[in-house]
Structures are given as C-alpha cells and as structure tokens.
Amino acid sequence: MSISIKIIKMKARHPEKVNNPINPIKKKPSWIRTRILDSQNYFKTKEIINTKKLHTVCQEASCPNISECWSKRHATFMIMGDTCTRACAFCNVKTGKPIHLDPLEPMKIAQATKELDLKHVVITSVDRDDLDDGGAEHFSQIILETRKMNNQTTIEVLTPDFFRKGNAYQKVVNANPDVFNHNIETVPSLYLKVRPGSRYFVSVNLLKSVKEINKKIFTKSGIMLGLGETRDEVLQVMDDLLSANVDFLTIGQYLQPSVKHYPLDRYIHPDEFAELKSIALSKGFLIVASSPLTRSSYHADEDFSKMKKLREKQAACHPLQ
C-alpha cells in the first residue's frame, strides 16, 4: 500500500492523529503469532455479522485474536456504531462524530447471539459522549433483549467510563449483566498521553460503584503493558483495582496499530506476564488472565465458567460471607 493511500485512510479513521510524529512499528517477536483454527466457522461467523450489519471490536480495533475467536464462533459485539467520540492514543477504533443510535440494534444483537449459539456473549461499545447518558439506556435494552431471546446465555458487558454522566451507569447495572467489565487500560502517569479524554480514578470508582450496587455481578478490568509503565506502577494498579473489589484482571501486550499511534515502548516476554499473573493472584484477584495476546474478551466464556466455580467454592468455604 502506498504512503498516500495510508495517509488518506488515516485521515478517514483518525483525523486527530494525522499530524502526529511517525513512530516506527517494532518487529513482533516470535511469541506473538495467531492462526485460524477452523476456516468454516470463521467465515460462518463473518457471514452472520455482515448480514446483520453489526460491528465487532474484533474488526474495528484490529484484535490479533480475531482468527482464533471467530473460528470458535466467538465474537465481541460493538454497539452504538463504529465511531468513537474519544481519541485514545492507542486505539484503532474510528474517531469522529457518530451517527444516531439504531433502535433495532437490541433485536439484531439478540438474534446474532442466537444464530451463533453463544453460551456467553460479550457486548462492548464505542464511547458516546454526545449522548446525555453515554448510551447507558441503549446498553440496558440490549442486555434485556439478548437475555429474553437467549435465557441460557450469560452476558458480559465491556463499557465506557460514563465520564460526566452522573448515575447513568446504573441503568447498565440494573439490567443485571453477569459480568461488568471496564478497562483501566494503563497506569495513572500515562493517562494524559494515552487516554486524554479519561480519568484514572473515574474508572476505578465506576468499578467500585458497580460492586456496591450489586455484589453478585462479577467485575473485571484490564491493563496493557508496553506503553512505558514501570513494574511498581503496574503493581499499584493491581492494588487500586482490588480496593474496588474487582474480581477478574486481564493483562495483555500493547500492539501499536499504526505509525501514527502511541509508540510501543517494548515487547514483554511471556515469562514476565506469568510472573505478574502469580503476583496478582497472590494479592487476591479471583482470576487473572495474563499473556501477550490476552485481551478483555479473549476466552471470556471459559474464564467466566472458571470464575463462577471459584466463587461457588469460596461461598462453600465461607458460608457466612
């Protein structure tokens, strides 16, 4: 692809990044490799998503695990359009002015969940700062419609921070998803560069508030490594999330989407991810997923089953809690 075509595409998806300096992308190490496991299922998943004109974070955020997940007929639906009102320096989702909400989207998501025969569905969204409630009511309607049509399917939401939206997030909580996920993404010292439209403790307090409203909902959050954070900062994030009673922590490698995105500092070796997993579990998280290719919804169905069994085991050991 020529440089001029790349620039045109960058202007279309990320107009705010066009004037950024060029940050060369480091060559990927041998341990970052993905593969298609079942091409028939992969294309069937793609057909269902395209037919219903749905968006997935797998496609929009250029997830490295799309081949594996779609081969297993797993997909993370991205609701409220494909255009985000934030401009996070690491993210490949398109930035700009979004279109109106699709009133039929709750039904479309519910039907796609049924056609894919999902036992566990993950629903995320773009940020919609243009909406009075940040899209909380739309999230709620999608949860309720999906459950009505798929009463045996567990539902995980990966939400925005609902920054400056008051108690709007409670609409999502009151729809009673099985898992409420909101990613912290990085350490506090990097927020102004990496997540300029967000605030670290707004995210921490959102997770804490969800658990205070409904202790039965599993809460989950994730952090990327390789942005220039220090080890001590990562350990502090763990402590902050534990203080918010987060159950599940995901830790993955930041992969720079383009030369105009936030520069990758370094690739972290799998051994370091394994060590951080051990530390996080010893600190008290119920479950931890930590590897270079770990993403929020990667193996989410399997991890939910593990998390549920661990909580049941805890309840049996401590019946008075």
N, C-alpha and C positions, 0 to 999 in steps of 0.2 A: 504494500500500500504506500502511495507517495506521501510526502510530508504535507503537501497542500490538502489532500483529502483528509488526512488525520486532523489537521487544524480545523477544517470545516466541521467534521464530526464533533470535535471538542467544543466548538462554539455552540453547536446544537444541544449538546448534553450538559456542558459545564461552562456557560459563558463567564462565570466568575473566576474560572481558573485559566482562561486564555492567556492572560498576561503574567502568569506565574513563571518563575525561572524553570528551566529544563533540569529535571533531576533524573539522570540515567538510571534505568532499572537494573538492579544487580541480578546476575545469573542465578537461577534457582539451584539449590543443592540437590544431591541425588535423592534425599529422603522426601522431597516434595514432588510426588508423582501420583496421578489418578488414572483410572481406566474404566471403560464401560464393561459392566458385568453381564448384562442381558440386553442386547440391542432391540429385541422385540418389545420388551416392556418399556424401554427408553422412549421409543417412537410412539407407543400407545399413550404414555403419559403426556408426551408433547402434543399429540393429536387432541386429547381431551382439553388440555389447557388452551390450545389455539382455537378450537371450535367454539369454546365459551368466551373467547376473547378476554381471558384472565391474565393478570400479571403475576409473576413469581419473583421472589427475591433471588432465587437461583439464577435467573437470567439477568435481571436488572443490576444486581450487584456483582455479577461475574464470579459466582461462587465456584471454587475449584472442585467441589464435590458433586456438581450437577450430574455428571455421567453416572456415578455410583448410585446417587439417590434416585434419579429417575429410572434407573434400571431396576430398582426395587419398588417402583411406583410410589415413591415418596416425593412430595413437593411442598414447598412453603409458599402459601398464597400471600401475595402482597396486595392489600386492598387500598381503596381511595385514590386509585390512579397510579401512574408511573412517574409522576413529577413531584419532587420534594421541595418544601419551602426553606429548608436549611441548606447550608453549603459546607458540610463537614469535609475537611481536607483529605480524608482517607477514603471517602465513599464514592462508588461508581454509579449510584442511582442518579438519574437526571435531575437537574436543579432548574427551577423556574416557577412560573405561575400555573398552578394546577387548574384543571377543568372541574366542572361541577361533579358531585357525587352521583354514582349510578344507583338509582333506587332499586334496581333488580339485582344488585350485587349479592345481597344476602342469599337470595334464591340460587344464584349461579354458583356460589361457593358451596352451598349445601349439596347441590346436585353433583358438582365435581367431586366432592368428598365421597359421595355415594358411589359414583361411577368408578372411582379409583379404589373403592373398597378399603378406605383408610380406617385403621383401628385407632390411630392417633393423628390428629391434624394440627398443623402449626399455621397460624394466621398472623401475619405482620402487616406493617403499613409504612407508607411514606409519612413524614411529618406534614401536618396540615395546620400551620399557624394561622392560615387565613380563615379558619372556621372558629366560631365562638367557643366551641367545646373541644377543639382539636381533633374532632372526629370520634369522640367517645361514644356518642349515641349510635353512630354507624357501626362501630366495633361491637357494641352491645347487641344490635339487631342481627349481626352476622353470627355471633355466638348462639343466640337463641334459635335462629332459623336452622343453623347447622345441627344443633342438638335435636331439634324437633324431627328432622329428617334422618338423623343418624344417632339414635339414642344409645347405641353401644360404643360410640366413638368418643374418646377423650379429646379434649380441646385445650390447646396451648396457644396463648397469645404472646406476641413479642411487640410491645407497644412503644410509642414515643414517650417523652417525659411529661407531656401536657404542661409544659412550662408556661406560667402566667395564665392558666386556665382554671384556677381555683380548684373546686372539688369535682371537676368534670370526670376525672379518672374513676370516681366511684361508680359511674354508670357501667364501666367495664367490669369492675369488681363485683357489682351486684348481679351481673349476668352469670356469675359463678363459673368462670373457666377453671379447668383442672390445674393449669399452670399459668402463672402470670410472670412473664419474662420481660425484663427491661435491662438493656446492656449499659454498663458503666463505661465500656469501651477502652478507656485509658486512665492514667494516673492524673491527679489534680494539676500538677505542674505543667502538663501538656494541653490542658483544656482550651486555653485561649488560642492556641495554634491549631489543634486537631479538631476540636468541637466548639468553635467560637460562638455558636448560637445556643449553647447549652451551659449548664452549671452543674458541677460535680455533685454538690450536696442536694440539689433538687432531685437528681436521680436516686441518690441514697435514700432520701426522705420519702420518695414515691414508693420504693420497695418496702420500706418500714411501715408506711401507712397501709399498704395492701394487707400486710400480715396482721396489723392491728384490727382491721375491719373483719377479716376472715382468716382465722388461723389454719383452716383446713386447706386453703389454696396453697399449693407449692409455689414458692417464689424462686426466681432464677435470674442470674446475671452473668455477663461475660466481659472479658478483657482481652485486648490484643497485645501481643508482645512484638518488639522490633521497631518501635517508634522513637526509642531513645530514653525509655524509662529505666530507672535503676531497680535493682533487686529489692532494696529496702522499701521503695515506693510500691512495688507490687505486693509485698507483704502487708503494707499498711492498708492497701485497698481491700485485701482479704479481711482484715480486722474490721474495717468500716462496713463491709457487707455483712459480716457476722453480727455486728451490732444492730443491723437492720433485720436480723433473723432470716437471712437468705438461706435457702436450703441447698441450692444447686449452683455451682460455679463452673463456668467454661473458660478455658484459656487456650487461645489459638495464635497462630502466626499472622502478623500483618503482611499482606501481599499487595504491593503498590500497583494500582490499576493502570497508570499511565505516567509518562514523564512529567506531567503537569500536576500530579497528585503529591501528597505529602511524601517526602523522601524516606525510603526504608533505611533504618539505621543498621540493622544486622539480621541475619537469619539465626534463629535459636535452635540449638541441637535438640533432638528428641530426648536425650538424657536430662537436659535441663527442664524440659516440660514434665518429665516423670518425677523429678525431684520436687518441683512446685506442686504437683498433684499430691505427693506424700505429705508435704507440709500443710497444704490446705485441708486435707482430711484430718490430720492430727490437730488442727485448730478447731475443727468441729463442723465442717460442712457435711451434709448428709451424703452428697455425691459430688464428684469432681470429674470433669472430662478435660484432659489436658494433653494436647499433641499439636504438631504443626498444622494439621488440617482440620482441627476442631473448629466448628462453627456453632452458632446458637442452636440451630435445628438439626445438626448432624447427629444421626442415630437417636433422635428425640423420642421416638416410640419405644425403643429398647431401654433408654435411660429412664423414661417415665415408669416403666414396669419395675425397674430396679428400685427407684425412689419410693414407689408405693409399698413394695415389700419391706424396705428398710424402715419406713415409718410404722408399718404394722408390727414389725419386730420390736421397735422402740416402745410402742404402746403396750405390747405384751410384757416387756421387761419393767416398765414404769406405768402401771395402770392408773395411778393417781394423778399423773401429769395431764 
